[in-house]
């Protein structure tokens, strides 16, 4: 009886393929011992999406995303979402116009692009209008990213209850893994 080219027994199941999430990068499980299985990605993280409002509070998430992209050799897509509803004052008047906010976000995004490219990272940006959580999840899906990086603004559990949390929504609904970066000085809740 001849053995397979790998030299393993034909019934040896130490190498298997998994797909998670559906249509995602294939994974290989390598069994080191009967009790231990190590999962290694095939292809790794190639596209990272940074979801940001481009404020000073989200600088930590921006730096984490830039460092990850540089270290992994990944491209970085910056996505910022303008929620027109959040620009309204009580009574319905607008505090700012969407075009004013867009100009500020474009300038801030261009600054991040310049910083990223100086680090050797391929960086692009998109500015969308709509609900922030839903738009980030849709951008991650349509751009087929491997990882989403999002900041937490430190509102804690009370803030999430009353205000809703974009990062919480993204964690619960995104198909790809999500890295939440705490704002500087934020304590775990």
Helices and strands as residue ranges (DSSP letters): E 15-19, E 26-33, E 36-41, E 47-51, G 56-58, H 59-72, E 75-82, G 84-87, H 98-118, E 123-129, H 132-142, E 147-152, H 156-163, H 166-173, E 177-182
